[in-house]
């Protein structure tokens, strides 16, 4: 098969790789129909995270089951499936508590920007769609593998409730998904912090009531102007840099909560924006399997269309261009078709 391998910052190549096979009785092999580049992949592409050796890359996918191990019972060859960016058995004590991203038997993947992938813990990771989806629905199903579930996790961690006021820091695919999640969870006001017209349009369509392009002190003041001088009940941090985390904490009202899902590159937390304001901070990697059934139902029945965050579609052999386009902000999120 062919699969993407990152060799060094700025150097992602499509190469011949061994076909994955069923190794454990709980495995499945999936032929991908669509995969994509994640914002978190860019940390290595930009050299912020280390690339010590050539490494298969990618963790998002939808596809068709080709083979299953003897103990797999919930999916079968021929099923169209979606799974989260980490595998989980869905039965351990942590999965039972809803912490699927920390499953005691969970695993990652050996690169999902590929034609074929091995999915461990198949029963606890994969969900089959009710039927073969239309091609137009594939991007929204793919979004459930990570960005939509991650945006949803940010909203859940931030305790978004009906009637609440929400600020979303970050206008990438996760931030836009967070806007959609907050709207779906009943927020009355959703303030999207965005400087880019194309992303602002999607944010509006996803339910944003206000757009704030300012950052830093000006951004905080603008949020306060929109919230009677208080700040937001809930803030979704969807970037992970020091500046974005500070922006999120300062945008919360006293007693508010920040849902933090941006992959962190922060050396220290600014406690002065937390302790004295009674601001809570929760988050981490999304437990995709905990949300997947509900989100699949919403997509399948036309209630949400998170696939709009994919504004660039390329064949898999142009994976390098997908990375470059996202790195240069020429694309929000690049979908790859094997």
Secondary structure, DSSP 8 states (H G I E B T S, - for coil): -EEEEEEETTEEEEEE-------STT-EEEEEEEEE--GGGHHHHTTSS---S-EE----EEEEEEEE-TT--S--TT-EEEE-SSB--S-SHHHHTT-GGG-TT-B--S-SSBSEEEESSHHHHEEE-SS---HHHHHHHHHTTTHHHHHHHHHHHTT--TT-EEEEE--SHHHHHHHHHHHHTT-SEEEEE---HHHHHHHHHHT-SEEE---HHHHHHHHHHHTTTS-EEEEEE-S-BHHHHHHHHHHEEEEEEEEE-S--B-SS--GGGTGGGT-EEEE-S--HHHHHHHHHHHHHTTS--GGGG--EEEEGGGHHHHHHHHHTTS-S-EEEE-
